[in-house]
Each structure stands twice: as structure tokens, then as C-alpha cells.
Amino acid sequence: MKKHALRWASIAPVLVSLGCALPMLGGEPPTPTPQPTATAEPSATATAVPPTSTPRPTNTPMPTAEPKVTVGEFEEALEDAGYTAHPSPDGGSTTWVMDNWLELTVTSASGSVSMQVLNNVSTRLDHMEKKFAVMDGLFAADFMAEFRAANEAYAETVGAGVTGQPVEKYGPDPGDFLQFQYAYYNVSEQEIDAYWVRFSLLYMQFTCPEGYSCSIPYFGNIEFAGQASFTFYEVILFLAE
């Protein structure tokens, strides 16, 4: 626009000088020359662009997690399989027995299931498999396959006895007549699917005072004298309460 204004300003003095000189020639006054009219230059017109609707991403539903097996459901499966329940006096746990008081399954109100078999290298996997069979109707096949594989892998790492320092040690409590103490060795923990699993060797020791014959209620009142010790192959599964 600045260039356009300067062009018209340069022509105006020429027109003025012509208008003044022509009357001095005499005769009819000149017919006024029409001034050129400015031609409006086209201006850019903003064309409204209709807004386009950007499609919003749709919410893809997340897969629904399978509900965790509860202790109550596990106990029902044990009962259906023929296990006998022996609740603890305080109601905090229940011991389940099939045919051997030294190979127990213990359910806890806090949400855990402990499966124990004697740590005999030649029989422990077969005996533990009998306990796992109760689980087949409760858990997904994929979980059970991974669970069994983890159990077999752990068994490859431990022998018939315990050696070295325990990972955890408890007892004996003051005043305990049997001087009961227990300890965990070779502890291995891992998460399988939505469940936390713990494998270990569990060592238990009872001491009967000299001159006495003692029994162990936890093992169906098995009798002994002197000292009795046991090593168990244990698998603990943490469930929903």
C-alpha cells in the first residue's frame, strides 16, 4: 500500500500545472478531464474452513483379571478330596490330614496354604504332586503348568538334608516342655501369575526331657524319647483371604 500512495502523489503536480497553463491559450475553456478513479484492488477474503471433528480414541476395555482363589475355596477342595480338618484352638489355622500325619497341609486365615512332605529325595515330588492334584480344579491350567515347573526346578537345587546357616530360625520359647524349634533353609520365593509362592526346606526339632516319654500333638501325637528332628520339603502358596 505504501508504494501505491507514492505513485498517485507523483502524478498530482503534473495535473495541476496543466490546468493552469491551458486557459492562457484563449478560446473555449478546456473540458475538464475526468480524473481517473481508483480501481479497488481485490482484497483477500478469509474463507471460513468448517472445523473437522477429530475422532477421539475409544477406551479399549482392559482384560478382567481372574479372581484369586480364596482359602475357603481351597479348604472346600481339600474336604472334597477326602482330607480331614483339624482346626487350631485359636481358629487361626486348620491342619488337613489325608493318610500321613507327617505330611500335612495347613491353611491359614491370613490367606496362606502350606503343603509339607518329608524331604525324601526319592519320594518328595510324587508326594507333593498328590497335594497339587487338589489344586487342578481351582486354578487355571497355565498357572498349574508353571507352578509345577517351578516346583521341579527348585527340587533340583536342594538335597536330602539342610546345611549352612538358616534363613529364618524360631524357638525354643521359654518354658516350652518340648523345647520346640524350627528353621527355614534354601528359601526361594517367586510370583507366578497373581500368586506369591515360597519353596523351602523346613527343619523341626523337639527335645523330650530325660526320663520322659513324649508325644507331638502337631503330628498326631507321635511318641518319642530324647530328641526328634524332621526335615520337610515345603511349598507355601499365598491366596486371597
Helices and strands as residue ranges (DSSP letters): H 2-21, G 22-25, H 71-80, E 84-87, E 93-97, E 105-108, E 112-118, H 124-132, G 133-135, H 141-155, E 168-170, E 181-192, E 195-207, E 214-216, G 217-219, E 222-224, E 227-238
